[in-house]
Amino acid sequence: METNKKEGRYSKMYDQLVELLKKSNNQEAKMATTIALLYHKLDYFFWTGFYILIKGEMTVQMYQGPVACQILEKGKGVCWAAFNQKKTVIVEDVHNFSGHIACDSRSKSEIVVPFRNINGEIMGVLDVDSNELSAFD
């Protein structure tokens, strides 16, 4: 999808998500709603979900798509890279990412966005996989 079309779609989705998230104070409901919206509105997102740090392990939480890796090996993969670097990591071709964890062989590109708790500590990541190369800007 062309960048300008993505920007328009992202803007509409953001507005929709803001309205949906106003309807609940429950964090799990908000996470599930976010995942569902992303997964169903963008056809090149074939896996969308959250991994949360629980007792030192990156553990899958709400997600949509094929069966996920339940626990990610510590220090490996794009999710741990984003968590440890405390910033968004975009991988245009996961086969060129050293230590990539292949939960599904269809994954070609990935974006991982860390998020923080109320105290400002990173507590997990939003992980999105695409079956297209260079799907994320």
PLY file of the C-alpha trace (Angstrom):
ply
format ascii 1.0
element vertex 137
property float x
property float y
property float z
element edge 136
property int vertex1
property int vertex2
end_header
0.00 0.00 0.00
1.29 3.45 -0.87
2.44 5.65 2.01
-0.20 8.37 1.45
-2.98 5.76 1.44
-1.57 4.24 4.63
-1.50 7.63 6.33
-5.18 8.22 5.50
-6.19 4.79 6.70
-4.10 5.09 9.88
-5.71 8.45 10.66
-9.22 7.02 10.31
-8.30 3.99 12.40
-6.80 6.20 15.10
-10.01 8.23 15.34
-12.07 5.03 15.52
-9.79 3.54 18.18
-9.96 6.67 20.35
-13.76 6.47 20.33
-13.79 2.73 21.07
-11.30 3.00 23.95
-13.41 5.65 25.68
-16.04 3.00 26.36
-14.06 1.05 28.96
-11.54 1.59 31.74
-10.46 -2.06 31.60
-6.91 -2.44 30.27
-7.48 -5.94 28.90
-10.57 -4.78 27.01
-8.62 -1.86 25.57
-5.77 -4.12 24.48
-8.16 -6.64 22.89
-9.99 -3.86 21.05
-6.74 -2.39 19.75
-5.60 -5.77 18.45
-8.93 -6.54 16.80
-9.07 -3.17 15.05
-5.52 -3.44 13.69
-5.92 -7.05 12.59
-9.24 -6.60 10.80
-8.65 -3.20 9.20
-5.28 -3.91 7.58
-5.19 -7.01 5.42
-1.41 -7.14 5.29
-1.26 -7.56 9.10
-1.51 -11.34 9.48
-0.57 -11.44 13.20
-1.16 -8.68 15.72
-0.73 -8.98 19.47
0.77 -7.95 22.76
3.65 -9.55 24.65
3.95 -8.58 28.32
6.95 -9.05 30.60
5.81 -11.45 33.34
8.38 -12.70 35.85
11.18 -11.89 33.42
9.56 -13.67 30.48
8.04 -12.07 27.39
4.64 -13.79 27.42
1.91 -13.56 24.76
-1.34 -11.90 25.79
-4.21 -10.77 23.57
-3.62 -11.46 19.89
-5.31 -12.21 16.59
-3.91 -14.40 13.85
-2.27 -17.83 13.79
-1.15 -19.55 16.98
1.65 -17.55 18.60
4.84 -18.39 20.43
3.69 -18.35 24.05
7.01 -17.28 25.56
9.82 -15.59 23.62
13.38 -16.67 24.35
15.01 -13.98 26.46
17.20 -11.56 24.53
16.30 -12.89 21.08
14.01 -11.59 18.38
12.45 -8.30 17.43
10.23 -8.06 20.54
13.17 -8.27 22.92
15.15 -5.84 20.73
12.39 -3.22 20.99
11.98 -3.87 24.70
15.70 -3.58 25.44
16.27 -0.58 23.16
13.14 1.10 24.54
12.08 2.14 21.05
10.08 0.98 18.05
11.88 -1.51 15.83
10.87 -1.95 12.18
12.25 -4.93 10.27
11.77 -4.82 6.50
12.82 -8.46 6.03
12.78 -10.69 9.11
15.06 -13.21 7.40
17.84 -10.61 7.62
17.28 -9.93 11.35
19.81 -11.81 13.46
18.05 -13.87 16.12
14.57 -13.50 14.61
12.08 -15.84 16.29
9.97 -17.44 13.56
6.64 -18.19 15.23
5.10 -18.44 11.74
7.02 -19.01 8.51
4.77 -16.58 6.61
6.20 -13.61 8.49
8.23 -11.39 6.15
8.33 -8.04 7.95
7.57 -6.86 11.47
7.08 -3.81 13.63
7.34 -3.89 17.42
6.36 -0.94 19.61
7.19 -0.97 23.33
4.65 0.48 25.76
4.92 1.73 29.33
2.95 1.36 32.53
1.66 4.26 34.61
5.10 4.60 36.25
6.83 5.00 32.89
8.45 1.55 32.90
8.32 -0.53 29.73
6.04 -3.45 30.47
5.58 -5.04 27.08
5.33 -4.62 23.34
2.78 -4.41 20.57
3.95 -6.83 17.85
2.64 -6.83 14.28
3.77 -9.27 11.58
3.10 -8.95 7.87
3.30 -11.47 5.07
4.67 -8.67 2.84
8.24 -7.38 2.77
8.75 -3.78 3.91
5.12 -3.45 5.04
5.83 -0.86 7.74
6.97 2.76 7.42
0 1
1 2
2 3
3 4
4 5
5 6
6 7
7 8
8 9
9 10
10 11
11 12
12 13
13 14
14 15
15 16
16 17
17 18
18 19
19 20
20 21
21 22
22 23
23 24
24 25
25 26
26 27
27 28
28 29
29 30
30 31
31 32
32 33
33 34
34 35
35 36
36 37
37 38
38 39
39 40
40 41
41 42
42 43
43 44
44 45
45 46
46 47
47 48
48 49
49 50
50 51
51 52
52 53
53 54
54 55
55 56
56 57
57 58
58 59
59 60
60 61
61 62
62 63
63 64
64 65
65 66
66 67
67 68
68 69
69 70
70 71
71 72
72 73
73 74
74 75
75 76
76 77
77 78
78 79
79 80
80 81
81 82
82 83
83 84
84 85
85 86
86 87
87 88
88 89
89 90
90 91
91 92
92 93
93 94
94 95
95 96
96 97
97 98
98 99
99 100
100 101
101 102
102 103
103 104
104 105
105 106
106 107
107 108
108 109
109 110
110 111
111 112
112 113
113 114
114 115
115 116
116 117
117 118
118 119
119 120
120 121
121 122
122 123
123 124
124 125
125 126
126 127
127 128
128 129
129 130
130 131
131 132
132 133
133 134
134 135
135 136
